């Protein structure tokens, strides 16, 4: 829900006319997920998986559109207020962190329900607790906060820190997240320096 709130908080020129239909669709998909499985996601359901992936895809598309509009706006030479620029850039960047955390959480080893059921032995991400048994219980498995940490460090360091991507899709999606983060941060900071001068 935080991603939807961040998207809704952006100025109209960074969202376009599809703001409220996208927010509405995201809210409907979120409500379906909560009603269908209100507790910990441990029940495997093809329909719930499609709805969950659909929700993340809608949020991703909305944020990608906002990034494209932000880049166009900044390259186009618009002279925004520094506060609005920094607030908008931060909202786009934070949405990027949150949405990629959701992708990592939903795709690693087939998603939260498949992980809980132990459907796949090989992980897509290797967390430190998985390799060093003295750091965690033997049955340790990553939770959403672990993927949020992965996403945040990837968006700030532009590379993995203590979590290693093992599968090709994990490497590609981390590369995409770093690229989006780098473009957003570099352009916003460069433009903010010009505006503040």
LINZIFEN-V893027 format. One record per residue. N is the residue number from 1. RES is the residue in three letters. BURIAL is I if it has 9 or more other ideal C-beta (glycine too) atoms within 8 Angstrom, else O. D_FIRST is the distance of its C-alpha to the first C-alpha in whole Angstrom. Layout:
n	res	burial	d_first
N	RES	BURIAL	D_FIRST
N	RES	BURIAL	D_FIRST
This chain:
n	res	burial	d_first
1	UNK	O	0
2	UNK	O	4
3	UNK	I	5
4	UNK	I	5
5	UNK	O	6
6	UNK	I	9
7	UNK	I	10
8	UNK	O	11
9	UNK	O	12
10	UNK	I	15
11	UNK	O	18
12	UNK	O	19
13	UNK	O	22
14	UNK	I	19
15	UNK	I	17
16	UNK	O	20
17	UNK	O	20
18	UNK	I	18
19	UNK	I	15
20	UNK	O	14
21	UNK	O	15
22	UNK	I	13
23	UNK	I	10
24	UNK	O	12
25	UNK	I	12
26	UNK	I	8
27	UNK	I	8
28	UNK	O	11
29	UNK	I	11
30	UNK	I	8
31	UNK	O	10
32	UNK	I	13
33	UNK	I	12
34	UNK	O	12
35	UNK	O	15
36	UNK	I	17
37	UNK	I	16
38	UNK	O	15
39	UNK	O	16
40	UNK	O	17
41	UNK	I	16
42	UNK	O	20
43	UNK	O	21
44	UNK	O	22
45	UNK	I	22
46	UNK	O	22
47	UNK	O	20
48	UNK	I	17
49	UNK	I	18
50	UNK	O	18
51	UNK	I	15
52	UNK	I	13
53	UNK	I	15
54	UNK	I	14
55	UNK	I	11
56	UNK	I	11
57	UNK	O	14
58	UNK	I	12
59	UNK	I	10
60	UNK	I	13
61	UNK	I	15
62	UNK	I	14
63	UNK	I	14
64	UNK	I	17
65	UNK	I	18
66	UNK	I	17
67	UNK	I	19
68	UNK	O	22
69	UNK	I	22
70	UNK	I	22
71	UNK	I	25
72	UNK	O	27
73	UNK	I	26
74	UNK	I	28
75	UNK	O	30
76	UNK	O	31
77	UNK	O	33
78	UNK	O	31
79	UNK	O	31
80	UNK	I	28
81	UNK	O	28
82	UNK	I	27
83	UNK	O	24
84	UNK	I	22
85	UNK	I	23
86	UNK	I	22
87	UNK	O	19
88	UNK	I	18
89	UNK	I	19
90	UNK	O	17
91	UNK	I	14
92	UNK	I	15
93	UNK	I	16
94	UNK	I	13
95	UNK	I	11
96	UNK	I	14
97	UNK	I	14
98	UNK	I	10
99	UNK	I	11
100	UNK	I	14
101	UNK	I	13
102	UNK	I	12
103	UNK	I	15
104	UNK	I	17
105	UNK	I	16
106	UNK	I	16
107	UNK	I	19
108	UNK	I	21
109	UNK	I	24
110	UNK	I	22
111	UNK	I	19
112	UNK	I	18
113	UNK	I	20
114	UNK	I	23
115	UNK	I	23
116	UNK	I	23
117	UNK	O	26
118	UNK	O	28
119	UNK	O	28
120	UNK	I	29
121	UNK	O	31
122	UNK	O	30
123	UNK	I	27
124	UNK	I	26
125	UNK	I	25
126	UNK	O	27
127	UNK	I	26
128	UNK	O	29
129	UNK	I	29
130	UNK	O	30
131	UNK	O	33
132	UNK	O	34
133	UNK	O	35
134	UNK	O	36
135	UNK	O	32
136	UNK	O	30
137	UNK	O	31
138	UNK	O	32
139	UNK	O	30
140	UNK	O	27
141	UNK	O	24
142	UNK	I	21
143	UNK	O	18
144	UNK	O	14
145	UNK	O	15
146	UNK	I	18
147	UNK	I	17
148	UNK	I	14
149	UNK	I	18
150	UNK	I	19
151	UNK	I	17
152	UNK	I	18
153	UNK	I	21
154	UNK	I	22
155	UNK	I	20
156	UNK	O	22
157	UNK	O	26
158	UNK	O	25
159	UNK	O	27
160	UNK	I	26
161	UNK	O	27
162	UNK	O	28
163	UNK	I	26
164	UNK	O	28
165	UNK	I	27
166	UNK	I	29
167	UNK	O	29
168	UNK	O	29
169	UNK	O	26
170	UNK	I	24
171	UNK	I	26
172	UNK	O	26
173	UNK	I	22
174	UNK	I	22
175	UNK	O	25
176	UNK	O	23
177	UNK	I	20
178	UNK	I	23
179	UNK	O	24
180	UNK	I	21
181	UNK	I	21
182	UNK	I	24
183	UNK	I	25
184	UNK	I	22
185	UNK	I	23
186	UNK	O	27
187	UNK	I	27
188	UNK	I	25
189	UNK	O	27
190	UNK	O	30
191	UNK	I	29
192	UNK	I	28
193	UNK	O	32
194	UNK	O	34
195	UNK	I	32
196	UNK	O	33
197	UNK	O	36
